[in-house]
Amino acid sequence: MLNLGILILRLGLGIMFFAHGIQHAFGKLGGSGLEGFSKMLSGLGFSPAILWAYLAAYTAFIGGLCLIAGLFTRAASLALLIFIIVAAVKVHLAKGFFIMSGGFEYNFVIACGCLALIFLGAGKFSILDKF
């Protein structure tokens, strides 16, 4: 049952990050693409914004794929944990905890999932469960 639970966690987080990566990197699924994402990051004080846009978009995209496949799960989870913590601090922290006021509640749950995968690894149902 533990391995099934890990699989469900990996797939849930992986699909979510992968979808956000598609939005940010390619402008699909209602996303603004790298140009729009870069403008948003610039407004948050990231410089050079386009570099950070590429890094964040492809971290979500590739990291999500890795979680889905169970490939380098711990490393991907660490990169995604850093990504979501930066999002929480730069965008949501000042708005409090609860999501209804724009707070970091959602980011907190995602960070907990990433942290769990860092400790648990990919589980039995994965391409590569050693990292």
C-alpha positions as CSV (number, residue, x, y, z in Angstrom):
1,M,0.0,0.0,0.0
2,L,2.9,2.4,0.7
3,N,4.1,2.1,-2.9
4,L,0.6,2.8,-4.2
5,G,0.4,5.9,-2.0
6,I,3.8,7.1,-3.2
7,L,2.6,6.6,-6.8
8,I,-0.5,8.6,-6.2
9,L,1.5,11.4,-4.6
10,R,4.0,11.4,-7.5
11,L,1.3,11.4,-10.2
12,G,-0.7,14.1,-8.5
13,L,2.2,16.5,-8.0
14,G,3.8,15.5,-11.3
15,I,0.8,16.2,-13.3
16,M,0.2,19.6,-11.6
17,F,3.8,20.7,-12.0
18,F,3.9,19.4,-15.6
19,A,0.7,21.3,-16.5
20,H,2.1,24.5,-15.0
21,G,5.4,24.0,-16.9
22,I,3.4,23.7,-20.1
23,Q,1.7,27.0,-19.3
24,H,4.9,28.9,-18.5
25,A,7.2,27.4,-21.1
26,F,4.9,27.0,-24.1
27,G,1.9,29.2,-23.5
28,K,-0.5,26.2,-23.6
29,L,-3.4,25.3,-21.4
30,G,-4.3,29.0,-20.9
31,G,-0.7,30.0,-19.9
32,S,1.1,33.2,-21.0
33,G,4.3,31.4,-22.2
34,L,7.8,32.5,-21.5
35,E,7.2,36.1,-22.5
36,G,4.2,36.6,-20.2
37,F,5.8,34.7,-17.4
38,S,9.0,36.7,-17.7
39,K,7.0,40.0,-17.4
40,M,5.3,38.7,-14.3
41,L,8.7,37.7,-12.8
42,S,10.1,41.1,-13.7
43,G,7.3,42.7,-11.8
44,L,8.3,40.6,-8.7
45,G,11.8,41.9,-8.9
46,F,13.6,38.9,-10.6
47,S,16.4,40.0,-12.9
48,P,17.2,39.1,-15.5
49,A,13.6,38.0,-15.7
50,I,13.8,35.9,-18.9
51,L,16.6,33.8,-17.3
52,W,14.4,33.1,-14.3
53,A,11.4,32.5,-16.5
54,Y,13.3,29.7,-18.4
55,L,14.7,28.2,-15.2
56,A,11.3,28.2,-13.4
57,A,9.2,27.0,-16.4
58,Y,11.5,24.2,-17.3
59,T,12.0,23.2,-13.6
60,A,8.2,22.7,-13.4
61,F,8.0,21.0,-16.8
62,I,10.9,18.6,-16.5
63,G,10.4,18.1,-12.7
64,G,6.8,17.2,-13.3
65,L,7.8,14.7,-16.0
66,C,10.3,13.2,-13.6
67,L,7.8,12.8,-10.9
68,I,5.3,11.2,-13.2
69,A,7.9,8.7,-14.4
70,G,9.6,8.1,-11.1
71,L,12.9,9.3,-12.6
72,F,15.3,11.1,-10.3
73,T,12.3,11.6,-7.9
74,R,14.3,13.0,-4.9
75,A,16.3,15.5,-7.0
76,A,13.2,16.6,-9.0
77,S,11.3,17.0,-5.7
78,L,14.1,19.1,-4.2
79,A,14.1,21.4,-7.3
80,L,10.3,21.6,-7.2
81,L,10.3,22.3,-3.5
82,I,12.7,25.2,-4.0
83,F,10.5,26.5,-6.9
84,I,7.3,26.4,-4.7
85,I,9.0,28.0,-1.7
86,V,10.2,30.9,-3.9
87,A,6.6,31.3,-5.3
88,A,5.2,31.2,-1.7
89,V,7.7,33.8,-0.4
90,K,7.6,36.2,-3.4
91,V,3.9,36.0,-4.2
92,H,1.8,34.6,-1.4
93,L,3.4,35.0,2.0
94,A,2.4,38.7,2.6
95,K,-1.2,37.7,2.0
96,G,-1.4,35.3,4.9
97,F,-2.1,31.6,5.0
98,F,-5.5,31.0,3.5
99,I,-5.8,30.7,-0.3
100,M,-9.1,32.6,-0.4
101,S,-7.1,35.8,0.4
102,G,-4.2,34.8,-2.0
103,G,-2.2,33.2,0.8
104,F,0.3,30.4,0.8
105,E,-2.0,27.5,1.8
106,Y,-1.8,25.8,-1.6
107,N,2.0,26.3,-1.7
108,F,2.3,24.8,1.8
109,V,0.5,21.6,0.8
110,I,2.6,21.2,-2.4
111,A,5.8,21.8,-0.4
112,C,4.7,19.1,2.1
113,G,4.2,16.7,-0.8
114,C,7.6,17.5,-2.3
115,L,9.2,17.1,1.1
116,A,7.5,13.7,1.5
117,L,8.8,12.5,-1.8
118,I,12.4,13.6,-0.9
119,F,12.2,11.3,2.1
120,L,10.2,8.5,0.5
121,G,11.8,8.4,-3.0
122,A,10.0,7.1,-6.1
123,G,8.7,3.9,-4.7
124,K,8.3,0.5,-6.4
125,F,6.3,1.8,-9.4
126,S,8.9,3.9,-11.1
127,I,11.4,3.9,-13.9
128,L,14.3,4.6,-11.6
129,D,13.9,4.6,-7.8
130,K,17.5,5.1,-6.7
131,F,17.7,8.9,-6.8
